[in-house]
């Protein structure tokens, strides 16, 4: 395949051998960028995806087949590395979810390769309306090392990220103990003040989960948990740039506050992602495509993939192609302590082919290469 490199714009010829890149060689091509140019980049990493097609990773009836179907489907959205994410739920539901994901990984090596960890978004988030978001109040509870160890054992040590509200009693000690085991602690769905946020960082927290969301409304102008986290250089920030969760001004401001080097793009895909407009129990997909708590304006996850977020980072936040791609590839890998995704010989053949339309202002995903096999987009003919 011949295409431009996403970071250098250099034309490359990439040759595959089975599931690896055999060689990468520069080739001559037009210097001037054209909308019709093909580009290559590493495939996406998504560290926060909650399910799809009406299935949640927190469902008490989750099956191995459902896990496999949802994980495989991510390639149609450009994603080949992901963290299945469980939201706040009763302990038995979360235990069943992590156990089922682990079983899917054990039975299917391709699933084990794509699942780089499990993300627990809860259950120790704020119980306060607004900060809690769409998480069920009856399942919110404080941090417990005993519960964590039981979930970790059931997951076969696959829990890699935990989002919590550090204002809970005992949370700082919990952060300190869990980060020693290599788990990333993220601050999210929190009403914590600056002092508590700083204590959490000192204890080992390194990420803000979907900064700017999971927050009360109305909110004090300042101080508030958005600005207090945005100002902390010790925190990466994951952002949901789907066009609904963050308005253009807040997206641009948060990217500038964190700098492009500390931003991680996530889909926060809802269990209703991929479903048509309609009501589904307590949640609904509204005519605009937003997923909300039924009868309210409160968002309940996203209906978009990473590609939409990349388009927003480039067109709205003003990032270069290389900077935006890094937010969905290099940065999540660094957060998780994984090798840096790259286009190089002997590396896994996990890539995306895309175009930059409108004079380089609009990102268009075309297809995904998963272990040497090219897969088209979801919904494409």
FIDRENKE-523743 format. One line per 4 residues: number of its first residue (from 1); their letters; for each residue x, y, z of C-alpha. Coordinates in Angstrom, 3 decimals. Example, Ala and Ser with C-alpha at 12.3 -4.5 7.8 and 13.67 -1.06 7.14 Angstrom:
<sepas>
1	as	12.300 -4.500 7.800 ~ 13.670 -1.060 7.140
</sepas>
This chain:
<sepas>
1	xxxx	0.000 0.000 0.000 ~ 1.186 3.512 -0.851 ~ -0.006 6.431 1.269 ~ 1.181 9.473 3.203
5	xxxx	2.562 9.114 6.721 ~ 0.236 10.877 9.166 ~ 3.035 12.693 10.983 ~ 5.548 13.505 8.229
9	xxxx	3.285 13.700 5.099 ~ 6.014 11.613 3.368 ~ 4.723 9.083 0.836 ~ 5.431 5.510 1.984
13	xxxx	5.112 2.049 0.551 ~ 4.051 -0.325 3.322 ~ 4.295 -4.063 2.702 ~ 2.570 -6.563 4.992
17	xxxx	3.506 -10.105 5.840 ~ 0.778 -11.987 7.699 ~ -0.104 -9.952 10.792 ~ 3.024 -7.761 10.737
21	xxxx	4.470 -4.900 8.757 ~ 7.269 -6.388 6.657 ~ 8.789 -3.157 5.381 ~ 8.245 0.593 5.164
25	xxxx	10.015 2.497 2.399 ~ 9.752 6.150 1.307 ~ 8.550 6.638 -2.256 ~ 8.102 9.621 -4.518
29	xxxx	4.729 11.274 -4.804 ~ 3.058 14.661 -5.256 ~ 4.355 17.263 -2.822 ~ 1.163 19.321 -2.673
33	xxxx	-1.520 17.874 -0.404 ~ -4.755 16.847 -2.114 ~ -8.130 15.809 -0.684 ~ -7.805 12.558 -2.643
37	xxxx	-4.514 11.573 -0.953 ~ -4.569 8.406 1.133 ~ -2.977 8.625 4.577 ~ -1.850 5.951 7.035
41	xxxx	-1.682 6.046 10.822 ~ -1.685 3.526 13.674 ~ -5.181 2.271 14.479 ~ -7.025 3.825 17.402
45	xxxx	-6.915 2.987 21.091 ~ -10.138 3.626 23.041 ~ -9.777 3.398 26.825 ~ -13.450 4.068 27.553
49	xxxx	-16.177 2.184 25.715 ~ -19.205 0.891 27.592 ~ -20.893 -1.428 25.110 ~ -22.930 -1.368 21.904
53	xxxx	-26.255 -2.351 20.333 ~ -28.123 -2.332 23.639 ~ -25.511 -4.412 25.475 ~ -23.536 -3.026 28.419
57	xxxx	-20.371 -4.584 29.804 ~ -22.112 -4.094 33.175 ~ -25.169 -6.173 32.227 ~ -25.852 -9.064 34.630
61	xxxx	-26.554 -11.305 31.610 ~ -23.466 -10.359 29.577 ~ -22.196 -13.307 27.515 ~ -18.831 -14.181 26.020
65	xxxx	-20.365 -14.003 22.534 ~ -21.565 -10.449 23.196 ~ -18.109 -9.392 24.371 ~ -16.543 -10.890 21.258
69	xxxx	-19.070 -9.218 18.949 ~ -18.627 -5.773 20.514 ~ -14.825 -5.963 20.620 ~ -14.607 -7.125 17.000
73	xxxx	-16.982 -4.357 15.894 ~ -14.584 -1.677 17.095 ~ -12.406 -2.296 14.045 ~ -15.250 -0.955 11.891
77	xxxx	-14.744 2.311 13.788 ~ -10.945 2.362 13.455 ~ -10.216 0.955 16.934 ~ -8.136 -2.182 17.504
81	xxxx	-7.050 -1.649 21.112 ~ -9.628 -0.887 23.785 ~ -10.602 -0.970 27.426 ~ -14.108 -2.396 27.886
85	xxxx	-15.625 -0.125 30.510 ~ -18.028 -1.066 33.284 ~ -20.027 1.735 34.841 ~ -21.311 1.782 38.424
89	xxxx	-23.376 -1.340 39.086 ~ -24.068 -3.810 41.904 ~ -21.010 -5.795 42.912 ~ -22.317 -9.049 41.434
93	xxxx	-22.944 -7.376 38.072 ~ -19.419 -5.969 37.962 ~ -17.987 -9.306 39.051 ~ -19.891 -11.060 36.271
97	xxxx	-18.803 -8.443 33.723 ~ -15.063 -8.635 34.380 ~ -15.214 -12.427 34.605 ~ -17.012 -12.656 31.249
101	xxxx	-14.544 -10.315 29.546 ~ -11.690 -12.420 30.937 ~ -13.327 -15.587 29.606 ~ -13.648 -14.030 26.150
105	xxxx	-9.944 -13.162 26.237 ~ -8.996 -16.677 27.304 ~ -11.058 -18.386 24.603 ~ -10.248 -16.014 21.727
109	xxxx	-6.599 -14.883 21.376 ~ -7.628 -12.061 19.019 ~ -9.862 -10.633 21.760 ~ -7.037 -10.896 24.288
113	xxxx	-4.849 -8.942 21.857 ~ -7.407 -6.174 21.370 ~ -8.438 -5.803 25.029 ~ -5.546 -3.920 26.642
117	xxxx	-7.314 -3.709 29.980 ~ -10.629 -3.256 31.733 ~ -11.771 0.169 32.890 ~ -13.991 0.394 35.971
121	xxxx	-15.840 3.721 35.845 ~ -17.131 3.488 39.382 ~ -18.635 2.375 41.635 ~ -16.941 4.970 43.884
125	xxxx	-18.085 8.094 42.082 ~ -19.939 11.058 43.548 ~ -23.469 10.286 44.720 ~ -24.507 13.902 44.083
129	xxxx	-26.920 14.525 41.212 ~ -25.134 15.991 38.217 ~ -21.693 14.821 39.255 ~ -23.045 11.268 39.216
133	xxxx	-24.202 11.591 35.607 ~ -26.229 8.616 34.369 ~ -24.774 6.175 36.917 ~ -27.430 4.524 39.123
137	xxxx	-27.526 6.086 42.584 ~ -28.446 2.802 44.281 ~ -25.152 1.213 43.198 ~ -22.802 4.047 44.179
141	xxxx	-20.555 3.072 47.088 ~ -17.225 3.963 48.649 ~ -13.883 2.459 47.646 ~ -13.039 -0.958 49.030
145	xxxx	-9.758 -2.795 48.592 ~ -11.521 -6.089 49.309 ~ -13.933 -5.443 46.438 ~ -11.101 -4.380 44.144
149	xxxx	-9.102 -7.549 44.833 ~ -12.141 -9.731 44.181 ~ -12.789 -7.967 40.877 ~ -9.111 -8.109 39.939
153	xxxx	-8.974 -11.854 40.581 ~ -12.134 -12.436 38.542 ~ -10.664 -10.408 35.656 ~ -7.404 -12.387 35.720
157	xxxx	-5.546 -9.159 36.529 ~ -7.009 -7.249 33.573 ~ -8.259 -4.191 35.489 ~ -6.013 -1.359 34.307
161	xxxx	-8.043 1.832 34.945 ~ -10.371 2.834 37.783 ~ -12.319 6.090 37.732 ~ -13.359 7.361 41.151
165	xxxx	-14.260 10.473 43.112 ~ -11.350 11.122 45.493 ~ -13.536 12.898 48.066 ~ -14.808 9.544 49.389
169	xxxx	-13.506 8.608 52.855 ~ -10.542 6.300 52.396 ~ -10.141 7.163 48.700 ~ -6.627 8.589 48.998
173	xxxx	-5.337 5.460 50.730 ~ -7.156 3.359 48.106 ~ -5.444 5.298 45.305 ~ -2.059 4.855 46.912
177	xxxx	-2.459 1.078 47.309 ~ -3.975 0.368 43.886 ~ -1.512 2.451 41.872 ~ 1.316 0.448 43.449
181	xxxx	-0.154 -2.541 41.617 ~ 0.090 -0.802 38.244 ~ -3.526 0.317 37.948 ~ -4.195 3.784 36.523
185	xxxx	-6.393 5.853 38.823 ~ -8.542 8.459 37.108 ~ -10.464 11.266 38.760 ~ -14.001 11.566 37.442
189	xxxx	-17.644 12.170 38.359 ~ -16.265 14.167 41.253 ~ -17.107 17.253 43.299 ~ -13.622 17.311 44.839
193	xxxx	-11.969 20.616 45.633 ~ -8.423 21.611 44.727 ~ -6.851 20.237 47.906 ~ -8.447 16.801 47.495
197	xxxx	-7.504 16.691 43.804 ~ -3.909 17.508 44.709 ~ -3.916 14.808 47.397 ~ -5.184 12.295 44.827
201	xxxx	-2.386 13.227 42.422 ~ 0.216 12.929 45.170 ~ -1.191 9.469 45.960 ~ -0.815 8.411 42.312
205	xxxx	-3.841 9.545 40.249 ~ -2.760 10.402 36.690 ~ -5.910 10.928 34.607 ~ -9.086 12.999 34.515
209	xxxx	-11.921 10.933 33.046 ~ -13.920 12.797 30.351 ~ -12.927 16.180 31.729 ~ -15.757 18.703 31.395
213	xxxx	-18.447 16.037 31.732 ~ -19.860 14.139 34.700 ~ -20.252 17.514 36.349 ~ -23.054 19.384 38.106
217	xxxx	-25.094 22.088 36.410 ~ -25.260 24.883 37.406 ~ -21.680 25.135 38.606 ~ -19.658 27.798 40.411
221	xxxx	-17.685 29.837 37.892 ~ -14.520 29.249 39.907 ~ -13.196 27.350 41.628 ~ -14.752 24.140 40.332
225	xxxx	-13.546 20.613 39.530 ~ -13.131 21.348 35.800 ~ -10.646 24.175 36.204 ~ -8.916 22.565 39.186
229	xxxx	-8.182 19.454 37.110 ~ -7.409 21.356 33.915 ~ -4.706 23.294 35.767 ~ -2.936 20.187 37.076
233	xxxx	0.043 19.218 34.920 ~ 0.181 15.841 36.663 ~ -3.091 14.737 35.086 ~ -3.750 13.523 31.588
237	xxxx	-7.280 14.408 30.441 ~ -9.547 12.148 28.439 ~ -12.038 14.093 26.329 ~ -15.270 13.097 24.565
241	xxxx	-15.131 15.185 21.392 ~ -18.311 13.868 19.781 ~ -19.859 17.285 19.153 ~ -22.365 16.837 22.006
245	xxxx	-20.405 16.404 25.234 ~ -18.187 19.459 24.851 ~ -19.023 22.659 23.009 ~ -16.408 24.091 20.623
249	xxxx	-15.122 26.709 23.087 ~ -14.728 24.307 26.021 ~ -13.062 21.659 23.823 ~ -10.566 24.208 22.514
253	xxxx	-9.961 25.633 26.000 ~ -9.381 22.242 27.625 ~ -6.990 21.146 24.884 ~ -5.037 24.372 25.342
257	xxxx	-5.048 24.025 29.131 ~ -3.779 20.442 29.111 ~ -1.664 20.949 25.945 ~ -2.065 18.426 23.112
261	xxxx	0.572 16.237 24.756 ~ -1.665 15.434 27.743 ~ -4.964 14.793 25.923 ~ -6.458 11.326 25.362
265	xxxx	-9.423 11.000 23.036 ~ -12.139 8.545 24.109 ~ -15.445 7.542 22.573 ~ -17.316 6.888 25.849
269	xxxx	-19.564 4.785 23.623 ~ -22.890 4.110 25.333 ~ -24.505 0.662 25.405 ~ -27.051 2.280 23.048
273	xxxx	-24.378 3.174 20.483 ~ -25.323 1.904 17.055 ~ -29.068 1.756 17.782 ~ -31.724 3.791 15.935
277	xxxx	-33.624 6.716 17.434 ~ -35.965 5.611 20.212 ~ -36.390 4.941 23.902 ~ -34.643 1.953 25.469
281	xxxx	-35.691 1.623 29.103 ~ -34.246 4.454 31.166 ~ -32.184 5.846 28.255 ~ -32.977 7.013 24.754
285	xxxx	-31.379 7.963 21.454 ~ -32.833 11.345 20.519 ~ -33.350 12.577 16.938 ~ -30.036 14.455 16.959
289	xxxx	-28.171 11.218 17.715 ~ -27.462 12.100 21.334 ~ -27.917 9.380 23.950 ~ -29.606 10.781 27.040
293	xxxx	-31.359 9.772 30.237 ~ -34.926 9.415 28.950 ~ -36.964 12.589 29.277 ~ -33.969 14.721 30.296
297	xxxx	-31.149 16.593 28.543 ~ -28.533 14.635 30.548 ~ -26.087 12.747 28.377 ~ -25.606 8.998 28.912
301	xxxx	-22.555 8.209 26.830 ~ -21.802 8.784 23.182 ~ -23.057 7.402 19.890 ~ -19.860 8.199 17.982
305	xxxx	-16.491 6.578 17.399 ~ -13.000 8.010 17.776 ~ -12.950 9.277 14.170 ~ -15.560 11.945 14.939
309	xxxx	-13.442 13.125 17.858 ~ -10.362 13.370 15.658 ~ -12.293 15.514 13.223 ~ -13.242 17.796 16.138
313	xxxx	-9.682 18.002 17.488 ~ -8.419 19.050 14.062 ~ -11.259 21.278 12.920 ~ -12.337 22.801 16.239
317	xxxx	-9.348 22.620 18.595 ~ -6.850 23.364 15.813 ~ -4.539 20.383 16.303 ~ -2.327 19.100 13.521
321	xxxx	-3.022 15.666 12.074 ~ -0.075 14.219 13.998 ~ -1.141 15.826 17.290 ~ -4.718 14.606 16.949
325	xxxx	-3.734 11.056 15.974 ~ -1.379 10.896 18.971 ~ -4.355 11.586 21.266 ~ -5.948 8.345 20.089
329	xxxx	-2.819 6.184 19.759 ~ 0.444 7.195 21.437 ~ -1.048 8.865 24.514 ~ -3.372 6.038 25.659
333	xxxx	-0.551 3.560 25.092 ~ 1.765 5.692 27.236 ~ -0.861 6.006 29.966 ~ -1.126 2.219 30.135
337	xxxx	2.626 1.639 29.906 ~ 2.321 -0.084 26.532 ~ 4.700 0.081 23.527 ~ 4.235 3.128 21.317
341	xxxx	2.080 2.391 18.245 ~ 3.982 3.151 15.049 ~ 4.263 2.435 11.344 ~ 7.498 0.466 11.235
345	xxxx	8.869 -2.877 10.146 ~ 8.108 -5.800 12.482 ~ 5.309 -3.859 14.183 ~ 1.750 -5.259 14.278
349	xxxx	-0.155 -4.463 11.082 ~ -2.808 -2.407 12.882 ~ -3.426 0.749 10.874 ~ -6.094 3.083 9.583
353	xxxx	-6.367 4.529 6.081 ~ -7.954 7.971 5.947 ~ -8.264 11.173 3.952 ~ -8.055 14.835 4.884
357	xxxx	-10.804 16.694 3.067 ~ -11.689 20.370 2.783 ~ -8.087 21.429 2.389 ~ -6.907 19.337 5.312
361	xxxx	-9.589 20.458 7.763 ~ -11.874 17.390 7.799 ~ -10.845 13.881 8.854 ~ -12.455 10.987 6.971
365	xxxx	-11.806 7.412 8.096 ~ -11.813 4.935 5.191 ~ -10.850 1.519 6.563 ~ -8.937 -0.301 9.291
369	xxxx	-6.172 -2.889 9.030 ~ -6.391 -5.433 11.863 ~ -3.453 -7.817 12.026 ~ -2.924 -7.473 8.286
373	xxxx	-6.591 -7.726 7.259 ~ -8.404 -4.631 5.951 ~ -11.913 -4.045 7.291 ~ -14.425 -1.504 6.017
377	xxxx	-16.437 0.958 8.052 ~ -19.570 0.157 10.019 ~ -22.568 0.694 7.787 ~ -20.486 0.884 4.599
381	x	-21.607 -1.026 1.527
</sepas>
